[in-house]
Structures are given as structure tokens and as C-alpha cells.
């Protein structure tokens, strides 16, 4: 599986789990998405 897709999928799962527990994530979702793009651009 593509690392970028795998990382983004894990981020999406994590955020969905946190939201289901009632957490308000604010900017966290955008920050994690930015990190996934950064990591993909760095080929990690």
C-alpha cells in the first residue's frame, strides 16, 4: 500500500475515533493532514 494513503487512512481513523469519544479536535485534523503531506513529500 502507498505510504501516503496508509498514513492518511490512519490519521482519518484516529480522528474519527477521537471524535466518537467526544473530543473537539479544532486544528488538530488540519495539522495531521499537513504532516501526512509533508511526510509524503519527503518520501517517508
GINOR-V202999 format. One record per residue. N is the residue number from 0. RES is the residue in three letters. PHI is phi in degrees with one decimal (none if undefined). OMEGA is omega in radians with two decimals (none if undefined). Layout:
# GINOR-V202999
[[N:RES:PHI:OMEGA] [N:RES:PHI:OMEGA]]
This chain:
# GINOR-V202999
[[0:UNK:none:3.10] [1:UNK:-63.0:-3.10] [2:UNK:-60.5:-3.13] [3:UNK:-61.3:-3.13] [4:UNK:-65.4:3.13] [5:UNK:-62.2:3.13] [6:UNK:-64.2:3.13] [7:UNK:-64.1:3.11] [8:UNK:-62.9:3.12] [9:UNK:-65.8:3.09] [10:UNK:-62.9:-3.14] [11:UNK:-61.5:3.11] [12:UNK:-62.7:3.14] [13:UNK:-60.3:-3.12] [14:UNK:-64.4:3.11] [15:UNK:-62.9:3.12] [16:UNK:-63.8:3.12] [17:UNK:-61.8:3.13] [18:UNK:-62.8:-3.14] [19:UNK:-64.3:3.10] [20:UNK:-90.5:3.05] [21:UNK:94.4:3.14] [22:UNK:-74.9:3.02] [23:UNK:-98.3:-2.94] [24:UNK:-91.0:3.10] [25:UNK:55.9:-3.07] [26:UNK:-82.6:-3.07] [27:UNK:-59.2:-3.11] [28:UNK:-63.9:3.12] [29:UNK:-67.8:-3.14] [30:UNK:-64.5:3.13] [31:UNK:-68.5:3.08] [32:UNK:-64.0:3.09] [33:UNK:-62.9:3.11] [34:UNK:-63.4:3.13] [35:UNK:-61.2:3.10] [36:UNK:-66.0:3.11] [37:UNK:-59.0:-3.12] [38:UNK:-62.1:3.13] [39:UNK:-64.5:3.12] [40:UNK:-67.7:3.11] [41:UNK:-90.3:3.13] [42:UNK:62.0:3.06] [43:UNK:-108.0:none]]
